[in-house]
Amino acid sequence: MYGLIGKMRASRGQRDAVMEVLRASTSTGALPGCLSYIIARDPADADAIWVTEVWTDAESHKASLQLPEVQAAIAKARPFIAGFEFQVETHPVGGFGLVDGKKA
């Protein structure tokens, strides 16, 4: 499995708008290879958003960025995003809600 954990910063007062675009773009389940996509508020920072993703593999994640729905969501959210603070790659091995990752 392939994982990403990232923190993005919304423009002041626009966190909910960005989160809504992210939620809407992932609610259809039309992200082949996506096992988990979690969007979270940062309780200590009113403009920060945490995104935790788990994919079957890195290629599935990369391919998702080319999907028309994802491209449209990026374009819609871009005006409300101030920047990205960091992103780390992980290699999930399993856990509640995930399949056994021994094949990864």
GUPA-421626 format. One record per residue: x, y, z of N, C-alpha, C in turn; residue in one letter; residue number from 1. Coordinates in steps of 0.1 Angstrom, whole numbers, plus 5000, padded with zeros to 4 digits. Layout:
N
((X Y Z) (X Y Z) (X Y Z) "A" NUM)
...
//
This chain:
104
((5008 4988 5000) (5000 5000 5000) (5009 5012 5000) "M" 1)
((5003 5023 4996) (5010 5036 4995) (5001 5047 5003) "Y" 2)
((5008 5054 5011) (5001 5064 5019) (5007 5078 5018) "G" 3)
((4998 5088 5020) (5003 5102 5020) (4996 5109 5032) "L" 4)
((5003 5117 5039) (4998 5125 5050) (5002 5139 5047) "I" 5)
((4993 5148 5045) (4996 5162 5042) (4989 5172 5050) "G" 6)
((4995 5184 5051) (4988 5195 5057) (4988 5207 5047) "K" 7)
((4976 5211 5045) (4974 5223 5036) (4968 5235 5044) "M" 8)
((4971 5246 5039) (4966 5258 5045) (4956 5265 5036) "R" 9)
((4944 5267 5041) (4934 5275 5033) (4936 5290 5035) "A" 10)
((4931 5297 5026) (4932 5312 5028) (4923 5315 5040) "S" 11)
((4926 5326 5047) (4919 5329 5060) (4904 5328 5058) "R" 12)
((4898 5320 5066) (4884 5319 5066) (4878 5310 5056) "G" 13)
((4886 5304 5048) (4881 5295 5037) (4883 5280 5039) "Q" 14)
((4887 5276 5051) (4889 5262 5054) (4877 5254 5050) "R" 15)
((4865 5258 5055) (4853 5250 5052) (4850 5249 5037) "D" 16)
((4853 5259 5030) (4850 5259 5015) (4860 5248 5009) "A" 17)
((4872 5248 5013) (4882 5239 5007) (4878 5224 5011) "V" 18)
((4874 5223 5024) (4871 5209 5029) (4858 5204 5021) "M" 19)
((4849 5213 5018) (4837 5209 5011) (4840 5204 4997) "E" 20)
((4849 5211 4990) (4854 5207 4977) (4860 5193 4978) "V" 21)
((4869 5191 4988) (4876 5178 4989) (4866 5167 4992) "L" 22)
((4856 5170 5001) (4846 5160 5005) (4837 5156 4993) "R" 23)
((4833 5166 4985) (4825 5164 4974) (4832 5156 4963) "A" 24)
((4845 5158 4961) (4853 5152 4951) (4856 5137 4954) "S" 25)
((4855 5134 4967) (4858 5120 4971) (4846 5112 4975) "T" 26)
((4834 5118 4976) (4822 5112 4981) (4816 5102 4971) "S" 27)
((4820 5103 4958) (4814 5093 4948) (4821 5080 4949) "T" 28)
((4833 5079 4955) (4840 5066 4955) (4846 5063 4941) "G" 29)
((4847 5073 4932) (4852 5070 4919) (4867 5073 4918) "A" 30)
((4875 5068 4928) (4889 5070 4928) (4895 5056 4928) "L" 31)
((4897 5050 4917) (4902 5036 4916) (4915 5035 4924) "P" 32)
((4916 5025 4932) (4928 5022 4940) (4928 5030 4953) "G" 33)
((4919 5038 4956) (4919 5046 4969) (4912 5037 4979) "C" 34)
((4919 5034 4990) (4914 5026 5001) (4908 5035 5012) "L" 35)
((4914 5047 5014) (4910 5056 5024) (4914 5070 5021) "S" 36)
((4905 5080 5023) (4908 5094 5021) (4901 5102 5032) "Y" 37)
((4909 5106 5042) (4904 5113 5054) (4907 5127 5053) "I" 38)
((4898 5136 5055) (4900 5150 5056) (4897 5155 5070) "I" 39)
((4906 5162 5076) (4904 5166 5090) (4907 5181 5093) "A" 40)
((4900 5187 5102) (4903 5200 5107) (4915 5199 5117) "R" 41)
((4923 5209 5117) (4933 5210 5127) (4927 5218 5139) "D" 42)
((4926 5212 5151) (4919 5219 5162) (4927 5231 5167) "P" 43)
((4940 5232 5164) (4948 5243 5169) (4951 5254 5159) "A" 44)
((4946 5252 5146) (4949 5261 5136) (4936 5263 5127) "D" 45)
((4930 5274 5127) (4917 5276 5120) (4918 5276 5105) "A" 46)
((4930 5276 5099) (4931 5276 5085) (4938 5263 5080) "D" 47)
((4941 5254 5089) (4948 5242 5084) (4939 5230 5082) "A" 48)
((4942 5222 5072) (4935 5210 5069) (4945 5198 5067) "I" 49)
((4942 5187 5074) (4950 5175 5072) (4943 5165 5063) "W" 50)
((4951 5159 5054) (4945 5149 5045) (4954 5137 5047) "V" 51)
((4948 5125 5050) (4954 5113 5051) (4949 5103 5041) "T" 52)
((4957 5098 5032) (4953 5090 5021) (4960 5076 5021) "E" 53)
((4952 5066 5017) (4958 5052 5016) (4954 5047 5002) "V" 54)
((4963 5043 4994) (4961 5038 4981) (4967 5024 4979) "W" 55)
((4962 5017 4969) (4967 5003 4967) (4982 5004 4963) "T" 56)
((4985 5015 4956) (4999 5017 4952) (5001 5031 4947) "D" 57)
((5013 5035 4946) (5017 5049 4942) (5011 5052 4928) "A" 58)
((5011 5042 4919) (5006 5045 4905) (4991 5048 4906) "E" 59)
((4983 5042 4914) (4969 5046 4915) (4967 5060 4920) "S" 60)
((4975 5064 4929) (4974 5078 4934) (4978 5088 4922) "H" 61)
((4989 5085 4915) (4993 5093 4904) (4983 5094 4893) "K" 62)
((4977 5083 4890) (4966 5082 4880) (4954 5090 4884) "A" 63)
((4951 5090 4897) (4939 5098 4902) (4940 5112 4899) "S" 64)
((4952 5118 4899) (4954 5132 4897) (4951 5136 4882) "L" 65)
((4949 5127 4873) (4946 5130 4860) (4931 5128 4857) "Q" 66)
((4923 5123 4866) (4909 5121 4864) (4902 5135 4863) "L" 67)
((4892 5136 4853) (4885 5148 4851) (4879 5154 4864) "P" 68)
((4873 5145 4872) (4867 5149 4885) (4877 5155 4894) "E" 69)
((4889 5149 4895) (4899 5154 4904) (4905 5168 4899) "V" 70)
((4907 5168 4886) (4911 5181 4880) (4902 5192 4882) "Q" 71)
((4889 5189 4881) (4878 5199 4883) (4878 5204 4898) "A" 72)
((4880 5194 4907) (4881 5198 4922) (4893 5206 4925) "A" 73)
((4904 5203 4919) (4916 5211 4921) (4914 5225 4916) "I" 74)
((4908 5227 4904) (4905 5240 4899) (4895 5248 4908) "A" 75)
((4886 5241 4913) (4876 5248 4921) (4881 5252 4935) "K" 76)
((4890 5244 4941) (4896 5247 4954) (4908 5256 4953) "A" 77)
((4915 5257 4942) (4927 5264 4941) (4926 5279 4946) "R" 78)
((4915 5286 4943) (4915 5300 4947) (4914 5302 4963) "P" 79)
((4910 5291 4970) (4909 5291 4984) (4920 5285 4992) "F" 80)
((4930 5280 4984) (4942 5274 4991) (4954 5283 4991) "I" 81)
((4959 5286 5004) (4970 5295 5005) (4983 5287 5003) "A" 82)
((4984 5274 5005) (4996 5267 5003) (4996 5253 5010) "G" 83)
((5007 5246 5008) (5008 5233 5013) (5020 5233 5022) "F" 84)
((5019 5229 5035) (5030 5230 5045) (5039 5218 5043) "E" 85)
((5034 5206 5042) (5042 5195 5039) (5034 5183 5036) "F" 86)
((5041 5173 5030) (5035 5160 5027) (5045 5149 5029) "Q" 87)
((5041 5139 5035) (5050 5127 5037) (5044 5115 5031) "V" 88)
((5052 5107 5025) (5048 5094 5020) (5050 5083 5031) "E" 89)
((5040 5074 5031) (5041 5063 5041) (5038 5050 5033) "T" 90)
((5041 5039 5040) (5038 5025 5034) (5029 5018 5045) "H" 91)
((5016 5021 5044) (5007 5014 5054) (5008 4999 5053) "P" 92)
((5007 4993 5065) (5007 4978 5065) (4994 4972 5070) "V" 93)
((4984 4980 5073) (4971 4976 5077) (4966 4984 5089) "G" 94)
((4955 4979 5094) (4949 4986 5105) (4934 4985 5103) "G" 95)
((4927 4991 5113) (4912 4990 5112) (4907 4997 5100) "F" 96)
((4899 4990 5092) (4894 4995 5080) (4902 4993 5067) "G" 97)
((4914 4988 5069) (4923 4985 5057) (4925 4970 5056) "L" 98)
((4927 4966 5043) (4930 4952 5041) (4945 4949 5045) "V" 99)
((4948 4937 5047) (4962 4933 5050) (4972 4938 5040) "D" 100)
((4982 4945 5044) (4991 4951 5035) (5004 4943 5032) "G" 101)
((5004 4930 5035) (5016 4922 5033) (5020 4920 5019) "K" 102)
((5011 4923 5009) (5014 4921 4995) (5021 4934 4990) "K" 103)
((5021 4945 4997) (5027 4957 4993) (5042 4956 4994) "A" 104)
//
